Amino acid sequence: MNWQDFLDFMTNFRTDRIMEQLAAWNVGHLSQNPYVLAGLAVVIAIAYFLGWKAISGFIAGIGGFSYALSYAVSQGTGTEGLAGGGIWVLVGGGGVAVILFIYLLFIRSE
């Protein structure tokens, strides 16, 4: 693998291509699907009550951030997302998910 092959590979991680892939996966509709939300809540509750606090914290952190990402993608990107509040939900929801993740994983597990 030479340098040009590496640069060609890295073009897959451009923001516009990532957003196109997220839209192709219908990530924007996950925040509206009750089965996804209920399934995530059940998995977190089962892991927490079984005593797997680190795993439940990890799932809550990943699930919360994916919910915030899903909502932000459904609001739109670019200036449409700023006007619709999608970026603030992504930042705020991601911050809450990270705080919950840190609390459940490091503070509560002691």
BAKE-557342 format. One line per 4 residues: their letters; for each residue x, y, z of C-alpha. Coordinates in Angstrom, 2 decimals. Layout:
# residues N
A> X:Y:Z ~ ... .
# end
This chain:
# residues 110
MNWQ> 0.00:0.00:0.00 ~ 1.51:3.26:-1.06 ~ 0.66:6.82:-0.05 ~ -1.82:7.40:-2.90 .
DFLD> -3.77:4.25:-2.00 ~ -3.97:5.47:1.59 ~ -5.23:8.90:0.50 ~ -7.83:7.28:-1.76 .
FMTN> -8.98:5.16:1.17 ~ -9.23:8.19:3.45 ~ -11.60:9.94:1.04 ~ -14.25:7.48:2.28 .
FRTD> -14.23:9.35:5.61 ~ -15.16:12.75:4.22 ~ -18.14:14.32:5.97 ~ -20.36:14.33:2.90 .
RIME> -19.76:10.64:2.26 ~ -20.38:9.74:5.90 ~ -23.66:11.67:5.90 ~ -24.69:9.96:2.66 .
QLAA> -24.00:6.57:4.21 ~ -25.94:7.43:7.38 ~ -28.87:8.55:5.24 ~ -28.66:5.32:3.25 .
WNVG> -28.86:3.33:6.49 ~ -31.96:5.34:7.55 ~ -30.29:6.39:10.77 ~ -32.59:9.40:10.94 .
HLSQ> -35.58:7.11:11.58 ~ -34.13:5.25:14.56 ~ -35.22:7.96:16.99 ~ -38.83:7.42:15.90 .
NPYV> -38.87:3.62:15.97 ~ -40.46:2.47:19.26 ~ -39.07:-1.06:18.91 ~ -35.49:0.19:18.76 .
LAGL> -35.99:2.45:21.77 ~ -37.80:-0.20:23.83 ~ -35.24:-2.85:22.92 ~ -32.39:-0.59:23.95 .
AVVI> -34.10:0.23:27.26 ~ -34.75:-3.46:27.99 ~ -31.15:-4.45:27.24 ~ -29.82:-1.66:29.48 .
AIAY> -32.20:-2.61:32.32 ~ -31.36:-6.32:32.10 ~ -27.63:-5.65:32.09 ~ -27.95:-3.23:35.01 .
FLGW> -30.03:-5.58:37.17 ~ -27.72:-8.51:36.45 ~ -24.92:-6.47:37.96 ~ -23.16:-5.72:34.72 .
KAIS> -22.94:-2.02:35.42 ~ -20.02:-1.44:33.09 ~ -21.83:-3.09:30.19 ~ -25.07:-1.22:30.92 .
GFIA> -23.13:2.04:31.09 ~ -21.45:1.27:27.78 ~ -24.76:0.42:26.11 ~ -26.43:3.52:27.57 .
GIGG> -23.60:5.72:26.33 ~ -23.55:4.25:22.85 ~ -27.35:4.16:22.66 ~ -27.73:7.73:23.88 .
FSYA> -25.19:9.03:21.43 ~ -26.74:7.08:18.55 ~ -30.16:8.48:19.51 ~ -28.76:12.01:19.50 .
LSYA> -27.06:11.34:16.15 ~ -30.26:9.88:14.73 ~ -32.28:12.91:15.79 ~ -29.68:15.33:14.47 .
VSQG> -29.54:13.56:11.09 ~ -33.35:13.62:10.86 ~ -33.30:17.39:11.47 ~ -30.97:17.89:8.53 .
TGTE> -27.39:18.92:8.04 ~ -25.78:22.21:7.15 ~ -27.72:25.40:7.69 ~ -31.01:23.50:7.80 .
GLAG> -29.75:21.56:10.83 ~ -28.69:24.75:12.58 ~ -32.10:26.32:12.04 ~ -33.92:23.16:13.14 .
GGIW> -31.78:22.72:16.24 ~ -30.18:19.48:15.09 ~ -26.64:20.54:15.99 ~ -27.69:21.57:19.50 .
VLVG> -29.39:18.22:20.03 ~ -26.27:16.44:18.82 ~ -23.99:18.41:21.12 ~ -26.35:18.40:24.11 .
GGGV> -27.51:14.81:23.68 ~ -23.97:13.62:23.06 ~ -22.82:15.46:26.19 ~ -25.57:13.89:28.31 .
AVIL> -24.79:10.45:26.87 ~ -21.09:10.85:27.68 ~ -21.84:12.07:31.23 ~ -24.22:9.13:31.78 .
FIYL> -21.61:6.76:30.35 ~ -18.90:8.09:32.68 ~ -21.22:8.02:35.68 ~ -22.41:4.45:35.14 .
LFIR> -19.04:3.10:34.09 ~ -16.67:4.74:36.55 ~ -18.52:6.38:39.43 ~ -21.51:4.09:40.01 .
SE> -19.59:0.84:39.48 ~ -17.43:1.36:42.59 .
# end
